């Protein structure tokens, strides 16, 4: 994992890379163009960060064994997806109906969305947004962790037992042919 940290004027003394272990590296970069950044629109801001990431990688590539082709492929995939980061947080099979429940995450510069998606084989039966927050892990990371089936209900549990979403499974499936 490569962490790129932008450092402001008051923290310029932190400008160095920090080896965090066999698979992690943190590289701190001074960001002198904050005023320029603040005037950019959404996609321009993303491209600004991509430029910083690529410049950082170029300064580190001779010192560390970085997976350059994978990073560049990931950046291109991110661009091709319309600057959206998508991932599956969890999936769980509901055996009585052979339906797989997914917690799918989607994040842009504007927002984070969590979807409850139901699939049978490869067919999507339902995709329902159950959470929208700011695109900041601090705003959403604790709100969902697991999919729990009990008494013909599905419950999306967060950290420490917090219930984000609960529904009878037959209600979710009603209206689906």
Secondary structure, DSSP 4 states (H G I P E B T S, - for coil): -EEEEEE-GGGGGG-SEEEEETTEEEEEEE-TTHHHHHT--HHHHHHHHHHHHHHHHHHHTTTS---HHHHHHHHHHHHHTTS-EEEEEEEEEEGGGTEEEEEEEEE-SS-EEEEEEEEETTEEEEEEEEEEE-S-HHHHTTT--EEEEETTEEEEE-GGG-EEEEEEHHHHHTT--
